[in-house]
Amino acid sequence: MKKRAVSSLLASLAVVSFILPALAADAPELEETSPVSVEETVEWAPFLVDGELRQSVEYENRNGVTYVTVSSFVSMLDPEAMVEEENGVVTVNAARVSQVEDGSGNTATVVEETLNLTVQAGASYIVANGRYLYAKGSLILLNNSVAAPVRLLARVFNLDVGYNGETRTVVLNHSGEGAYLLPGDSYYNGDTLYWLSRIINAESGNQILEGKIAVGNVVMNRVNSPKFPNNIYDVLYQKNQFSPASSGSLKRTPNEESVIAAKLVLDGAEVVPTALFFSRAGLSCYASRNRPYVTTIGAHAFYA
């Protein structure tokens, strides 16, 4: 099924009076195990975009996380965007264009920015312009339409999110960083991505995605800690810290999910934000004896 986002259709839908109280502050994300289609609790919320009241957006609040359908959110922001949705997957293609005039008075359309967005129900991240943004819980279906946390979709459009309690309106403001998220080729540091994906693969290539992200968190937490070297190469090759550095397995080509996990970490995904150590679960080692225990994910135990 293909559909072009049209604002007039959404403008005719009813607006409800109790709207998105959880947007007033960041809340923990919902944990989901599979896409769930919900019909009876879906509501429609008005949005204020850069001070201008827009039409309603389809949403549902679950455990403090506000999910909006991708199609209605994109429709509000860019009625000309092409939205295709089928079998629990929605793709969005959009462009920011301008008209330029040469010395002879001829005009031409110039594409300044483009957006390629994919959101799949049941996945734990969205992909926007080659960037991987973590949803923490699974993305869901509302009225058989793919939905994602509003704050996650706001990042795609470089929007700050707030909530006006008096008018019960969701407030979105462009940050001034462009119409769409900066592409991954420009955003990710190649050297950091290279080494981070390899250590994730070497240490947790056979673990679930959450476990891969956790290993990546430990590495980047060390990079950002004054107690460890301030660059990823020196962190990985610090003496007696990461065995793959001495065994040579660190240089093996990482599997696809390890690369994705590295990109998720570099785009802010946090599973163990305080952890600086990990070891095989149940192993007696320096960290297990001397560092505060954080959690166990898969085959690894993590320590602060």
C-alpha angles and dihedrals in degrees: 000000000000125000136174113221109248120187096204092064093056093043090065094058122100123262119220126216103227106067138174105315090170093068091076089082140010110274133190113275121249119257112225130177100195140004111279124196113220124187111159100056101044114122137183121239131193118233132206109212116191088336095310121114111235135190124279127288124211111243148156130197116223121181093329096317118110113214121195127188111255093225095054093043093050091044090058095049101037118013090183095058117114112238121188120184128179137145095359096311125106124190126190128197119184140154138200109221137179136192118241128189127209127212091274094056095255116142129211135182114244122196108222101174137003135201128210111179131176124185122177125191110241095025122115097222143032126227118223122172090337092310121124115218118190120229095187090212127044120283111248147207123250115188086345091302122117113254135189136183109285092230090055094052090044089061090057089060096038092246130154113221128218141150131230106212095191096056094026091230131143109236121212124180128181112241095216093246097115135286095281141025115286109259119259093242088063098035107047118074105234096215093048092046091049095055097034093054090048097051090046090051094045095048102033110007090131095045130096118273092260089056091050091051090049092055089049090050091055092052095047092042087059092048088054095044121092088220093068137043115290098232131061098238093055091044092054095044096043107129117273095355111101116025095202088066091063097034094054095237089113089077096056117115107262123235119249097261091051089056090048091049091052091051091048090053092048088051092054106272109156126187099152105019094173101039119116099166139040136178140171108297111262094016117132107228142136093283095047091050100040112021131071111263115240109176146306120247117182110311096347134081116206129212135189 
